[in-house]
Amino acid sequence: MCAKRGRLAKVKVFSFNQTRNGVLYPEKRVEVNYLEEADRLITVTVYAFYGRWTP
């Protein structure tokens, strides 16, 4: 994942094994873009994707 404009990013893949919109998804991938200031973290954007990412 690529963070832009001085932002940082983290990605985590979770086991999901649930149905979403009538489709069974084995995993959920959450991507967070954030800014780090001297005394706090500011969440800019959070994305959630469903599918399979681990072999």
CORKASUL-V889970 format. One record per run of one state. SS is the DSSP state (a for helix, b for strand, c for the rest). FROM is the first residue (numbers start at 1). TO is the last residue. If there is no record, write none. Layout:
<<SS | FROM | TO> <SS | FROM | TO>>
//
This chain:
<<c | 1 | 7> <b | 8 | 20> <c | 21 | 22> <b | 23 | 36> <c | 37 | 40> <b | 41 | 51> <c | 52 | 55>>
//
